[in-house]
């Protein structure tokens, strides 16, 4: 079907659903984990073409991680023209021994993501990793499989911190393009700058009027008291999330001074952290103390989450679909003093599922650990 009938269609499809065509058979086959056995999805294989690799660009992302991106001669795949494909990390480039001039097989995995499958004809050229960040010229460092720019003042990382701040605070009005424009006009180089913006600053920009300025500034200033776990995540320290912030606060590291002055062994002993992440937290917070003070000078204050509520001391993990949005359920738990974890680990109190009799991997792990499962 993929090689014959699919090509005749005047629209794109990436697979088929095969269904039983009789109601009696459909009902007789029943369900597995709320999914009908009589309807099975089949994905088509990825469409691929051979093309030439022109060069590899090393792009510094918002977090400072440097991603190699293959630039290839244009090929048409699954309804779109492909000119570039991510090579993910330094380890992949080295393992493939890929370089400019190679003939490579390119696909769009799931008809979406451009991907270099393999080398078809090896030119003998092998890409050399950059020694410096292409944005700020700082010498790069290795971080596992990745290259990273360690310079927290790198323009790429500064833009990334602005995006992380508004994302963690849920400021939906602040789109990426808005932040890029403010950065380009040197009106916002770090989150603290956002709180110094005036309506006149914003309306001076092309395409920004009074209404837009109000829609940007009013929600921003309405969220100046920020729960500490969110504040920690919003700083954009690599590998540090809200969950990390909750673990720190729960272990008694409930001020930035306590985190910055803590012994590495004490941070590493917090359940769910470990030595590597503890080191990133310690170095990251210490490097941001002056920035945190500038935020405080703008009226922004970290506050402790509500304590003493009916869910105080209890931890929850939500999995699967529910009758209410996941974000709403998380807010209910946190507003009542509980904590929410992203996975099933030792010490979790409740795994919340739509069907407590589920046989999913999370449910099985919870049963093995003795975690209560509720709907």
RODO-2510 file (C-alpha; in nm, 4 decimals, decimal comma):
residues 375
     n   res          X          Y          Z
     1     x     0,0000     0,0000     0,0000
     2     x     0,2815     0,2385     0,0899
     3     x     0,4519     0,2041    -0,2472
     4     x     0,1354     0,2014    -0,4624
     5     x    -0,1896     0,3386    -0,3184
     6     x    -0,0328     0,6003    -0,0901
     7     x     0,1232     0,7826    -0,3848
     8     x    -0,2188     0,8211    -0,5512
     9     x    -0,3643     1,0229    -0,2630
    10     x    -0,3844     1,4022    -0,2923
    11     x    -0,2981     1,4477     0,0763
    12     x    -0,0221     1,3189     0,3043
    13     x    -0,0704     1,0216     0,5385
    14     x     0,1878     0,8546     0,7618
    15     x     0,0108     0,5272     0,8331
    16     x    -0,3115     0,3296     0,8479
    17     x    -0,5524     0,2035     1,1107
    18     x    -0,6734    -0,1500     1,0404
    19     x    -1,0142    -0,2196     1,1958
    20     x    -1,2425    -0,5201     1,2270
    21     x    -1,5357    -0,4557     0,9914
    22     x    -1,8035    -0,6327     1,1937
    23     x    -1,9429    -0,4999     1,5219
    24     x    -1,9717    -0,8499     1,6693
    25     x    -1,6045    -0,9217     1,6039
    26     x    -1,5057    -0,5742     1,7243
    27     x    -1,6832    -0,6230     2,0584
    28     x    -1,5665    -0,9827     2,0983
    29     x    -1,2012    -0,8811     2,0735
    30     x    -1,2462    -0,6424     2,3666
    31     x    -0,9938    -0,3886     2,4967
    32     x    -0,6455    -0,3754     2,6433
    33     x    -0,5690    -0,0762     2,8688
    34     x    -0,8787     0,1034     2,7320
    35     x    -0,7632     0,0511     2,3718
    36     x    -0,9702    -0,1650     2,1345
    37     x    -0,7923    -0,4773     2,0114
    38     x    -0,9950    -0,4551     1,6883
    39     x    -0,8231    -0,1312     1,5760
    40     x    -0,4489    -0,1505     1,5146
    41     x    -0,2293     0,1335     1,3889
    42     x     0,0477     0,0728     1,1352
    43     x     0,3109     0,3378     1,0650
    44     x     0,4697     0,3565     0,7207
    45     x     0,8451     0,3336     0,6894
    46     x     1,0338     0,6618     0,6595
    47     x     1,0756     0,8039     0,3107
    48     x     1,4486     0,8405     0,2332
    49     x     1,6767     0,9898    -0,0302
    50     x     2,0506     1,0103    -0,0896
    51     x     2,2002     1,3595    -0,0976
    52     x     2,5349     1,5345    -0,0487
    53     x     2,6541     1,6779     0,2812
    54     x     2,7738     2,0345     0,2199
    55     x     2,8928     2,1268     0,5686
    56     x     2,8207     2,0876     0,9393
    57     x     2,7204     2,3949     1,1395
    58     x     2,7744     2,3924     1,5162
    59     x     2,4818     2,5834     1,6665
    60     x     2,4873     2,7095     2,0267
    61     x     2,1419     2,6670     2,1788
    62     x     1,9563     2,8433     2,4570
    63     x     2,1176     2,6302     2,7300
    64     x     2,4701     2,6603     2,5885
    65     x     2,4611     2,3111     2,4405
    66     x     2,6217     2,3016     2,0963
    67     x     2,4379     2,0963     1,8329
    68     x     2,5939     1,9852     1,5022
    69     x     2,3536     2,0464     1,2122
    70     x     2,4103     1,8831     0,8726
    71     x     2,3590     2,1144     0,5732
    72     x     2,2665     1,9015     0,2709
    73     x     2,1729     1,9494    -0,0934
    74     x     1,7934     1,9996    -0,0974
    75     x     1,5791     1,6845    -0,1236
    76     x     1,1994     1,6545    -0,1240
    77     x     1,0698     1,4160     0,1432
    78     x     0,7152     1,3531     0,2684
    79     x     0,5786     1,6742     0,1232
    80     x     0,8571     1,9075     0,2344
    81     x     1,1981     2,0229     0,1169
    82     x     1,4798     1,9173     0,3479
    83     x     1,7979     2,1271     0,3559
    84     x     1,9329     2,0424     0,7001
    85     x     1,9150     1,7722     0,9661
    86     x     2,0333     1,7587     1,3265
    87     x     2,3273     1,5310     1,4069
    88     x     2,2343     1,5573     1,7770
    89     x     2,5733     1,5678     1,9480
    90     x     2,9488     1,5355     1,9240
    91     x     2,9396     1,1619     2,0016
    92     x     2,7202     1,0922     1,6971
    93     x     2,9463     1,2925     1,4650
    94     x     3,2481     1,0997     1,5882
    95     x     3,0830     0,7574     1,5738
    96     x     2,9623     0,8153     1,2166
    97     x     3,2996     0,9644     1,1093
    98     x     3,0952     1,1976     0,8947
    99     x     3,2302     1,4965     0,7057
   100     x     3,1651     1,7399     0,4165
   101     x     3,1434     1,5728     0,0773
   102     x     2,9909     1,2491     0,2078
   103     x     2,6869     1,1091     0,0280
   104     x     2,4312     1,0496     0,3043
   105     x     2,0899     0,8855     0,3332
   106     x     1,8404     1,1362     0,4737
   107     x     1,4874     1,0666     0,6007
   108     x     1,2033     1,2486     0,7763
   109     x     1,1339     1,0240     1,0726
   110     x     0,7609     0,9930     1,1331
   111     x     0,7343     1,2241     0,8304
   112     x     0,8404     1,5125     1,0556
   113     x     1,2011     1,5144     1,1790
   114     x     1,4877     1,5324     0,9251
   115     x     1,7445     1,2669     1,0126
   116     x     2,0786     1,1520     0,8701
   117     x     2,0422     0,7732     0,8640
   118     x     2,3887     0,6729     0,7450
   119     x     2,6771     0,7448     0,5103
   120     x     2,6323     0,5931     0,1630
   121     x     2,9576     0,7091     0,0027
   122     x     3,2418     0,8143     0,2332
   123     x     3,4467     1,1076     0,1013
   124     x     3,7240     1,0445     0,3522
   125     x     3,6673     1,3817     0,5191
   126     x     3,5987     1,3739     0,8912
   127     x     3,4446     1,6713     1,0694
   128     x     3,6553     1,8359     1,3376
   129     x     3,4669     1,9649     1,6406
   130     x     3,5022     2,3394     1,7045
   131     x     3,7319     2,4530     1,9834
   132     x     3,5367     2,7719     2,0453
   133     x     3,1708     2,8724     2,0628
   134     x     3,0693     3,0226     1,7278
   135     x     2,8629     3,2907     1,9067
   136     x     3,0992     3,4271     2,1752
   137     x     3,4361     3,2622     2,0910
   138     x     3,4668     3,1092     2,4406
   139     x     3,6590     2,7766     2,4487
   140     x     3,4033     2,4942     2,4548
   141     x     3,3844     2,2139     2,7109
   142     x     3,2732     1,8511     2,6903
   143     x     2,9675     1,7462     2,8921
   144     x     2,9154     1,3753     2,8349
   145     x     2,8133     1,3276     2,4712
   146     x     2,7768     1,7012     2,4151
   147     x     2,9832     2,0123     2,3621
   148     x     2,8761     2,3132     2,5669
   149     x     2,9628     2,6805     2,5879
   150     x     3,0472     2,7474     2,9562
   151     x     3,0153     3,1260     2,9247
   152     x     2,6970     3,2341     3,1067
   153     x     2,7256     3,5719     2,9322
   154     x     2,7183     3,4138     2,5847
   155     x     2,4430     3,5937     2,3872
   156     x     2,2850     3,2576     2,2981
   157     x     2,2626     3,1610     2,6645
   158     x     2,1368     3,5060     2,7656
   159     x     1,8521     3,4799     2,5143
   160     x     1,7833     3,1314     2,6451
   161     x     1,7575     3,2535     3,0041
   162     x     1,4983     3,5123     2,9030
   163     x     1,2911     3,2416     2,7315
   164     x     1,3251     3,0046     3,0275
   165     x     1,2178     3,2761     3,2733
   166     x     0,8920     3,3638     3,0979
   167     x     0,8163     2,9974     3,0246
   168     x     0,8547     2,8869     3,3872
   169     x     0,6419     3,1789     3,5060
   170     x     0,3696     3,0949     3,2521
   171     x     0,3863     3,4370     3,0857
   172     x     0,2247     3,3289     2,7603
   173     x     0,2092     3,6838     2,6255
   174     x     0,5892     3,6978     2,6003
   175     x     0,6613     3,5100     2,2788
   176     x     1,0105     3,4142     2,1652
   177     x     1,0084     3,6744     1,8883
   178     x     0,9212     3,9498     2,1375
   179     x     1,2155     3,8505     2,3562
   180     x     1,4463     3,8348     2,0529
   181     x     1,3474     4,1897     1,9533
   182     x     1,4032     4,3224     2,3062
   183     x     1,7421     4,1508     2,3163
   184     x     1,8439     4,2863     1,9757
   185     x     1,7541     4,6407     2,0882
   186     x     1,9513     4,5861     2,4144
   187     x     1,6383     4,6454     2,6225
   188     x     1,6517     4,3027     2,7910
   189     x     1,9715     4,1044     2,8414
   190     x     1,8604     3,9189     3,1538
   191     x     1,5294     3,8563     3,3358
   192     x     1,5826     4,1491     3,5745
   193     x     1,5770     4,3848     3,2749
   194     x     1,2179     4,2840     3,1984
   195     x     1,1018     4,4447     3,5244
   196     x     1,2719     4,7723     3,4351
   197     x     1,0904     4,8027     3,1029
   198     x     0,8430     5,0864     3,0678
   199     x     0,5516     5,1224     2,8308
   200     x     0,7534     5,3863     2,6474
   201     x     1,0383     5,1364     2,5949
   202     x     0,8007     4,8855     2,4370
   203     x     0,5960     5,1279     2,2271
   204     x     0,9187     5,2686     2,0818
   205     x     0,9640     4,9381     1,8978
   206     x     0,8127     4,8924     1,5538
   207     x     0,4845     4,7021     1,5669
   208     x     0,4344     4,7461     1,9430
   209     x     0,1555     4,9720     2,0667
   210     x    -0,0011     5,0693     2,3988
   211     x    -0,2293     4,7657     2,4077
   212     x     0,0610     4,5260     2,3497
   213     x     0,2721     4,7022     2,6134
   214     x    -0,0067     4,6656     2,8690
   215     x    -0,0594     4,2972     2,7828
   216     x     0,3102     4,2328     2,8366
   217     x     0,3776     4,4361     3,1501
   218     x     0,0616     4,3794     3,3555
   219     x     0,0967     3,9955     3,3866
   220     x     0,4718     4,0300     3,4434
   221     x     0,4337     4,2635     3,7415
   222     x     0,1429     4,0591     3,8784
   223     x     0,3815     3,7645     3,9309
   224     x     0,6568     3,9203     4,1385
   225     x     0,6174     3,6763     4,4263
   226     x     0,7452     3,3499     4,2821
   227     x     0,7458     3,0116     4,4627
   228     x     1,1080     2,9151     4,5231
   229     x     1,1008     2,5875     4,3190
   230     x     0,9719     2,7830     4,0169
   231     x     1,2266     3,0607     4,0769
   232     x     1,5088     2,8020     4,0829
   233     x     1,3924     2,6445     3,7551
   234     x     1,3390     2,9859     3,5936
   235     x     1,7071     3,0760     3,6356
   236     x     1,7852     2,8404     3,3480
   237     x     2,0634     2,6431     3,5197
   238     x     2,1340     2,3378     3,2980
   239     x     1,9577     2,0176     3,4143
   240     x     1,7728     2,2046     3,6928
   241     x     1,3918     2,1815     3,6740
   242     x     1,0959     2,2608     3,8987
   243     x     1,1199     1,9055     4,0291
   244     x     1,4799     1,9759     4,1302
   245     x     1,3658     2,2926     4,3060
   246     x     1,1007     2,1009     4,4978
   247     x     1,3565     1,8426     4,6104
   248     x     1,5882     2,1182     4,7362
   249     x     1,3142     2,3019     4,9250
   250     x     1,1828     1,9773     5,0714
   251     x     1,5309     1,8936     5,2013
   252     x     1,5605     2,2278     5,3818
   253     x     1,7576     2,4230     5,1219
   254     x     1,4865     2,6866     5,1176
   255     x     1,6907     3,0009     5,0427
   256     x     1,9450     3,0785     4,7746
   257     x     2,2078     3,1498     5,0405
   258     x     2,1603     2,8027     5,1893
   259     x     2,1938     2,6435     4,8458
   260     x     2,5013     2,8493     4,7549
   261     x     2,6760     2,7853     5,0884
   262     x     2,5869     2,4174     5,1137
   263     x     2,8579     2,1530     5,1029
   264     x     2,8498     1,9529     4,7799
   265     x     2,8098     1,6291     4,9790
   266     x     2,4985     1,7664     5,1508
   267     x     2,3350     1,8589     4,8197
   268     x     2,4308     1,5261     4,6636
   269     x     2,2676     1,3443     4,9561
   270     x     1,9250     1,4898     4,8688
   271     x     1,7132     1,2048     4,7318
   272     x     1,6806     1,2357     4,3551
   273     x     1,9859     1,4573     4,2974
   274     x     2,3258     1,2868     4,3074
   275     x     2,6769     1,4265     4,2789
   276     x     2,6714     1,5464     3,9165
   277     x     2,3453     1,7395     3,9427
   278     x     2,4385     1,8728     4,2874
   279     x     2,7580     2,0180     4,1392
   280     x     2,5601     2,1873     3,8589
   281     x     2,3150     2,3317     4,1122
   282     x     2,5894     2,4599     4,3408
   283     x     2,7962     2,6221     4,0665
   284     x     2,4862     2,7502     3,8876
   285     x     2,3308     2,9220     4,1897
   286     x     2,6619     3,0731     4,3030
   287     x     2,7154     3,2196     3,9553
   288     x     2,3678     3,3783     3,9626
   289     x     2,3651     3,5389     4,3081
   290     x     2,4276     3,8883     4,1699
   291     x     2,1563     3,8348     3,9081
   292     x     1,9163     3,7199     4,1818
   293     x     1,9900     4,0408     4,3748
   294     x     1,9122     4,2455     4,0642
   295     x     1,5787     4,0651     4,0374
   296     x     1,5065     4,1442     4,4018
   297     x     1,5922     4,5071     4,3381
   298     x     1,3180     4,5014     4,0738
   299     x     1,0670     4,3792     4,3323
   300     x     1,0849     4,0070     4,2478
   301     x     1,0859     3,7818     4,5551
   302     x     1,1192     3,4049     4,5967
   303     x     0,8624     3,2722     4,8430
   304     x     0,8147     2,9314     4,9995
   305     x     0,5297     2,7121     4,8689
   306     x     0,2223     2,6894     5,0875
   307     x     0,2819     2,4665     5,3872
   308     x     0,0493     2,2948     5,6264
   309     x    -0,2246     2,2172     5,3765
   310     x    -0,4207     1,8912     5,3806
   311     x    -0,1672     1,7322     5,1408
   312     x     0,1385     1,8543     5,3318
   313     x     0,4160     1,5926     5,3275
   314     x     0,2509     1,3813     5,0558
   315     x     0,3938     1,3257     4,7072
   316     x     0,2018     1,2441     4,3869
   317     x     0,2849     1,1363     4,0335
   318     x     0,0267     1,1715     3,7538
   319     x     0,0369     0,9362     3,4567
   320     x    -0,1833     0,8923     3,1493
   321     x    -0,4943     1,0912     3,0606
   322     x    -0,7346     1,2241     3,3233
   323     x    -1,0739     1,3919     3,3372
   324     x    -0,9038     1,7260     3,4071
   325     x    -0,5898     1,8831     3,2541
   326     x    -0,2635     1,7627     3,4092
   327     x    -0,1520     2,1197     3,4850
   328     x    -0,4725     2,1830     3,6814
   329     x    -0,4245     1,8675     3,8906
   330     x    -0,0638     1,9628     3,9653
   331     x    -0,1738     2,3098     4,0789
   332     x    -0,4356     2,1579     4,3116
   333     x    -0,1745     1,9367     4,4799
   334     x     0,0797     2,2167     4,5197
   335     x    -0,1803     2,4673     4,6410
   336     x    -0,2687     2,2242     4,9208
   337     x     0,0874     2,1646     5,0389
   338     x     0,1691     1,8458     4,8455
   339     x     0,4479     1,7835     4,5959
   340     x     0,4350     1,6417     4,2442
   341     x     0,7042     1,4161     4,1019
   342     x     0,7686     1,3401     3,7375
   343     x     0,8318     0,9673     3,7850
   344     x     0,7749     0,6701     4,0128
   345     x     1,0599     0,6484     4,2640
   346     x     1,1134     0,5148     4,6134
   347     x     0,9303     0,7319     4,8656
   348     x     0,6471     0,8351     4,6321
   349     x     0,3161     0,8247     4,8195
   350     x     0,0612     0,8082     4,5357
   351     x     0,0572     0,7235     4,1663
   352     x    -0,2576     0,8750     4,0128
   353     x    -0,4027     0,6887     3,7115
   354     x    -0,7320     0,7026     3,5251
   355     x    -0,7564     0,3263     3,5860
   356     x    -0,5899     0,1946     3,9054
   357     x    -0,5935    -0,1589     3,7573
   358     x    -0,3657    -0,0473     3,4717
   359     x    -0,0734    -0,2712     3,3787
   360     x     0,1448     0,0140     3,2498
   361     x     0,5172     0,0176     3,3323
   362     x     0,4680     0,2967     3,5879
   363     x     0,1862     0,1030     3,7553
   364     x     0,3968    -0,2124     3,7734
   365     x     0,6907    -0,0215     3,9202
   366     x     0,4617     0,1426     4,1775
   367     x     0,3296    -0,1979     4,2854
   368     x     0,6843    -0,3323     4,3201
   369     x     0,7766    -0,0344     4,5409
   370     x     0,4565    -0,0567     4,7446
   371     x     0,3311     0,2840     4,6231
   372     x    -0,0440     0,3405     4,6539
   373     x    -0,2263     0,3689     4,3186
   374     x    -0,5411     0,5834     4,3065
   375     x    -0,7696     0,7351     4,0422
***
